[in-house]
Amino acid sequence: MTISRSLTSFAAFVALVALAVMLTGCGATSDNGGASKENHMDAPESTAAVYKSNCVSCHGSELQGRIGPGTNLQQVGSRMSEQDIVAQIEQGDGGTMPGFKDQLTDEQIAGLAAWLAGKK
């Protein structure tokens, strides 16, 4: 009977520790005075799906850029207008970024451009 109680108490302790560890991740903060980390992937679901399928391999899951020069998109709306972003997506940059006019619909391009233009 004592062994059974010990095992039950130990199992409860382990469960409590596991719960505490899981809950610790829920309140994660950044180094900006306790405010939560900015979420760069706040796109509408359909736009997020297009981005993940076509853009994430070069521009990263947090718009941080992964390969090539100038691929960080976290504040692209401060550098480019929505129309400029549309042109960039359609035609590419003549270097590292290919054009996507033949792979994406006009609606998909417009959705990406509108979302990215808001990144300031």
PyRosetta script that sets phi, psi and omega in degrees:
from pyrosetta import init, pose_from_sequence

init()
pose = pose_from_sequence("MTISRSLTSFAAFVALVALAVMLTGCGATSDNGGASKENHMDAPESTAAVYKSNCVSCHGSELQGRIGPGTNLQQVGSRMSEQDIVAQIEQGDGGTMPGFKDQLTDEQIAGLAAWLAGKK")
pose.set_psi(1, -37.0)
pose.set_omega(1, -179.2)
pose.set_phi(2, -68.3)
pose.set_psi(2, -39.9)
pose.set_omega(2, 178.4)
pose.set_phi(3, -64.3)
pose.set_psi(3, -40.6)
pose.set_omega(3, 179.5)
pose.set_phi(4, -62.3)
pose.set_psi(4, -43.1)
pose.set_omega(4, 177.8)
pose.set_phi(5, -65.5)
pose.set_psi(5, -40.5)
pose.set_omega(5, 179.0)
pose.set_phi(6, -62.6)
pose.set_psi(6, -43.6)
pose.set_omega(6, 178.6)
pose.set_phi(7, -65.1)
pose.set_psi(7, -40.2)
pose.set_omega(7, 178.6)
pose.set_phi(8, -64.6)
pose.set_psi(8, -43.6)
pose.set_omega(8, 178.4)
pose.set_phi(9, -64.4)
pose.set_psi(9, -42.7)
pose.set_omega(9, 179.0)
pose.set_phi(10, -63.3)
pose.set_psi(10, -44.1)
pose.set_omega(10, 179.2)
pose.set_phi(11, -62.3)
pose.set_psi(11, -40.5)
pose.set_omega(11, 177.8)
pose.set_phi(12, -65.1)
pose.set_psi(12, -40.9)
pose.set_omega(12, 178.1)
pose.set_phi(13, -62.4)
pose.set_psi(13, -46.3)
pose.set_omega(13, 179.5)
pose.set_phi(14, -61.4)
pose.set_psi(14, -42.6)
pose.set_omega(14, 179.0)
pose.set_phi(15, -63.1)
pose.set_psi(15, -40.6)
pose.set_omega(15, 179.0)
pose.set_phi(16, -64.9)
pose.set_psi(16, -43.5)
pose.set_omega(16, 178.5)
pose.set_phi(17, -63.9)
pose.set_psi(17, -43.6)
pose.set_omega(17, 179.1)
pose.set_phi(18, -61.2)
pose.set_psi(18, -41.8)
pose.set_omega(18, 178.1)
pose.set_phi(19, -63.3)
pose.set_psi(19, -43.0)
pose.set_omega(19, 179.0)
pose.set_phi(20, -62.3)
pose.set_psi(20, -40.9)
pose.set_omega(20, 178.9)
pose.set_phi(21, -64.5)
pose.set_psi(21, -43.5)
pose.set_omega(21, -179.8)
pose.set_phi(22, -64.8)
pose.set_psi(22, -41.1)
pose.set_omega(22, -178.7)
pose.set_phi(23, -70.5)
pose.set_psi(23, -25.8)
pose.set_omega(23, 178.4)
pose.set_phi(24, -60.8)
pose.set_psi(24, -38.2)
pose.set_omega(24, 179.0)
pose.set_phi(25, -68.1)
pose.set_psi(25, -23.6)
pose.set_omega(25, -177.9)
pose.set_phi(26, -70.8)
pose.set_psi(26, -25.7)
pose.set_omega(26, -177.7)
pose.set_phi(27, -105.7)
pose.set_psi(27, 29.5)
pose.set_omega(27, -177.0)
pose.set_phi(28, -61.9)
pose.set_psi(28, 139.8)
pose.set_omega(28, 177.5)
pose.set_phi(29, -127.7)
pose.set_psi(29, 164.6)
pose.set_omega(29, 176.8)
pose.set_phi(30, -102.2)
pose.set_psi(30, -174.2)
pose.set_omega(30, -178.9)
pose.set_phi(31, -85.4)
pose.set_psi(31, 16.3)
pose.set_omega(31, -177.4)
pose.set_phi(32, -103.4)
pose.set_psi(32, 53.4)
pose.set_omega(32, 175.6)
pose.set_phi(33, 76.0)
pose.set_psi(33, 22.8)
pose.set_omega(33, 176.1)
pose.set_phi(34, 95.0)
pose.set_psi(34, -5.9)
pose.set_omega(34, 178.4)
pose.set_phi(35, -72.9)
pose.set_psi(35, 151.1)
pose.set_omega(35, -178.9)
pose.set_phi(36, -72.1)
pose.set_psi(36, 155.7)
pose.set_omega(36, -178.8)
pose.set_phi(37, -62.6)
pose.set_psi(37, 138.6)
pose.set_omega(37, 178.3)
pose.set_phi(38, -65.6)
pose.set_psi(38, 135.4)
pose.set_omega(38, 179.1)
pose.set_phi(39, -97.1)
pose.set_psi(39, 110.9)
pose.set_omega(39, -179.1)
pose.set_phi(40, -81.1)
pose.set_psi(40, -14.2)
pose.set_omega(40, -178.6)
pose.set_phi(41, -101.6)
pose.set_psi(41, 56.9)
pose.set_omega(41, -179.9)
pose.set_phi(42, -97.3)
pose.set_psi(42, 27.2)
pose.set_omega(42, -176.6)
pose.set_phi(43, -74.8)
pose.set_psi(43, 154.2)
pose.set_omega(43, 170.2)
pose.set_phi(44, -56.4)
pose.set_psi(44, 153.9)
pose.set_omega(44, -173.2)
pose.set_phi(45, -54.6)
pose.set_psi(45, -44.6)
pose.set_omega(45, -178.0)
pose.set_phi(46, -67.6)
pose.set_psi(46, -38.4)
pose.set_omega(46, 177.8)
pose.set_phi(47, -67.7)
pose.set_psi(47, -41.3)
pose.set_omega(47, 178.0)
pose.set_phi(48, -60.9)
pose.set_psi(48, -39.1)
pose.set_omega(48, 179.2)
pose.set_phi(49, -65.4)
pose.set_psi(49, -41.0)
pose.set_omega(49, 178.1)
pose.set_phi(50, -64.7)
pose.set_psi(50, -44.9)
pose.set_omega(50, 179.6)
pose.set_phi(51, -60.1)
pose.set_psi(51, -47.4)
pose.set_omega(51, -177.8)
pose.set_phi(52, -64.5)
pose.set_psi(52, -34.0)
pose.set_omega(52, -178.5)
pose.set_phi(53, -78.1)
pose.set_psi(53, -27.1)
pose.set_omega(53, -170.9)
pose.set_phi(54, -123.0)
pose.set_psi(54, -20.8)
pose.set_omega(54, -168.4)
pose.set_phi(55, -120.1)
pose.set_psi(55, -28.1)
pose.set_omega(55, -170.3)
pose.set_phi(56, -62.1)
pose.set_psi(56, -29.3)
pose.set_omega(56, -177.2)
pose.set_phi(57, -65.1)
pose.set_psi(57, -30.1)
pose.set_omega(57, 177.8)
pose.set_phi(58, -101.7)
pose.set_psi(58, -37.1)
pose.set_omega(58, -173.5)
pose.set_phi(59, -96.9)
pose.set_psi(59, -8.0)
pose.set_omega(59, 174.3)
pose.set_phi(60, 84.5)
pose.set_psi(60, 159.5)
pose.set_omega(60, -176.9)
pose.set_phi(61, -72.1)
pose.set_psi(61, -18.0)
pose.set_omega(61, 177.7)
pose.set_phi(62, -117.7)
pose.set_psi(62, 23.6)
pose.set_omega(62, -179.6)
pose.set_phi(63, 63.5)
pose.set_psi(63, 16.7)
pose.set_omega(63, -172.2)
pose.set_phi(64, -79.3)
pose.set_psi(64, -11.0)
pose.set_omega(64, -177.0)
pose.set_phi(65, 83.7)
pose.set_psi(65, 140.3)
pose.set_omega(65, -178.8)
pose.set_phi(66, -129.0)
pose.set_psi(66, -42.1)
pose.set_omega(66, -179.2)
pose.set_phi(67, -136.5)
pose.set_psi(67, 154.9)
pose.set_omega(67, 176.6)
pose.set_phi(68, 76.8)
pose.set_psi(68, 163.2)
pose.set_omega(68, 179.9)
pose.set_phi(69, -77.6)
pose.set_psi(69, 143.9)
pose.set_omega(69, 173.0)
pose.set_phi(70, 65.8)
pose.set_psi(70, 27.1)
pose.set_omega(70, -176.6)
pose.set_phi(71, -90.6)
pose.set_psi(71, -0.9)
pose.set_omega(71, 176.7)
pose.set_phi(72, -71.2)
pose.set_psi(72, 124.7)
pose.set_omega(72, -177.4)
pose.set_phi(73, -110.2)
pose.set_psi(73, 9.1)
pose.set_omega(73, -174.4)
pose.set_phi(74, -61.2)
pose.set_psi(74, -27.9)
pose.set_omega(74, 178.0)
pose.set_phi(75, -132.7)
pose.set_psi(75, 34.1)
pose.set_omega(75, -176.0)
pose.set_phi(76, -61.5)
pose.set_psi(76, -30.1)
pose.set_omega(76, 178.9)
pose.set_phi(77, -65.8)
pose.set_psi(77, -18.7)
pose.set_omega(77, 175.8)
pose.set_phi(78, -79.6)
pose.set_psi(78, -21.4)
pose.set_omega(78, -176.7)
pose.set_phi(79, -103.2)
pose.set_psi(79, -27.5)
pose.set_omega(79, -172.9)
pose.set_phi(80, -134.8)
pose.set_psi(80, 145.9)
pose.set_omega(80, 174.2)
pose.set_phi(81, -79.0)
pose.set_psi(81, 168.4)
pose.set_omega(81, 177.8)
pose.set_phi(82, -60.9)
pose.set_psi(82, -38.9)
pose.set_omega(82, 179.3)
pose.set_phi(83, -66.5)
pose.set_psi(83, -38.6)
pose.set_omega(83, 177.2)
pose.set_phi(84, -64.3)
pose.set_psi(84, -38.4)
pose.set_omega(84, 179.4)
pose.set_phi(85, -66.5)
pose.set_psi(85, -41.1)
pose.set_omega(85, 176.4)
pose.set_phi(86, -57.4)
pose.set_psi(86, -48.5)
pose.set_omega(86, -179.5)
pose.set_phi(87, -60.9)
pose.set_psi(87, -41.5)
pose.set_omega(87, -179.8)
pose.set_phi(88, -63.2)
pose.set_psi(88, -44.2)
pose.set_omega(88, -179.8)
pose.set_phi(89, -65.8)
pose.set_psi(89, -44.4)
pose.set_omega(89, -177.7)
pose.set_phi(90, -66.8)
pose.set_psi(90, -46.1)
pose.set_omega(90, -170.3)
pose.set_phi(91, -102.2)
pose.set_psi(91, -16.0)
pose.set_omega(91, -173.4)
pose.set_phi(92, 77.9)
pose.set_psi(92, -168.0)
pose.set_omega(92, -178.5)
pose.set_phi(93, -113.9)
pose.set_psi(93, 7.5)
pose.set_omega(93, -179.5)
pose.set_phi(94, 76.7)
pose.set_psi(94, 3.9)
pose.set_omega(94, -179.0)
pose.set_phi(95, -134.4)
pose.set_psi(95, -101.8)
pose.set_omega(95, -175.1)
pose.set_phi(96, -82.0)
pose.set_psi(96, -27.4)
pose.set_omega(96, -178.2)
pose.set_phi(97, -97.6)
pose.set_psi(97, 122.9)
pose.set_omega(97, 176.4)
pose.set_phi(98, -77.9)
pose.set_psi(98, 161.0)
pose.set_omega(98, 172.8)
pose.set_phi(99, -79.7)
pose.set_psi(99, 149.4)
pose.set_omega(99, -177.7)
pose.set_phi(100, -118.4)
pose.set_psi(100, 14.6)
pose.set_omega(100, -178.4)
pose.set_phi(101, -57.1)
pose.set_psi(101, -35.8)
pose.set_omega(101, -178.4)
pose.set_phi(102, -86.9)
pose.set_psi(102, -14.1)
pose.set_omega(102, -178.4)
pose.set_phi(103, -99.6)
pose.set_psi(103, -28.1)
pose.set_omega(103, -176.0)
pose.set_phi(104, -115.9)
pose.set_psi(104, 151.3)
pose.set_omega(104, 176.0)
pose.set_phi(105, -77.6)
pose.set_psi(105, 163.9)
pose.set_omega(105, 176.6)
pose.set_phi(106, -59.0)
pose.set_psi(106, -37.2)
pose.set_omega(106, 180.0)
pose.set_phi(107, -66.8)
pose.set_psi(107, -40.8)
pose.set_omega(107, 178.4)
pose.set_phi(108, -64.9)
pose.set_psi(108, -42.9)
pose.set_omega(108, 178.8)
pose.set_phi(109, -64.1)
pose.set_psi(109, -44.6)
pose.set_omega(109, 179.4)
pose.set_phi(110, -62.5)
pose.set_psi(110, -40.3)
pose.set_omega(110, 178.1)
pose.set_phi(111, -63.5)
pose.set_psi(111, -45.6)
pose.set_omega(111, 177.1)
pose.set_phi(112, -60.9)
pose.set_psi(112, -46.1)
pose.set_omega(112, -177.2)
pose.set_phi(113, -63.8)
pose.set_psi(113, -43.7)
pose.set_omega(113, 180.0)
pose.set_phi(114, -62.8)
pose.set_psi(114, -44.2)
pose.set_omega(114, 179.8)
pose.set_phi(115, -64.8)
pose.set_psi(115, -46.8)
pose.set_omega(115, -178.7)
pose.set_phi(116, -67.9)
pose.set_psi(116, -33.7)
pose.set_omega(116, 178.6)
pose.set_phi(117, -63.3)
pose.set_psi(117, -23.4)
pose.set_omega(117, 177.4)
pose.set_phi(118, -80.9)
pose.set_psi(118, -5.2)
pose.set_omega(118, 179.7)
pose.set_phi(119, -84.1)
pose.set_psi(119, 98.0)
pose.set_omega(119, -176.7)
pose.set_phi(120, -128.7)
pose.dump_pdb("model.pdb")
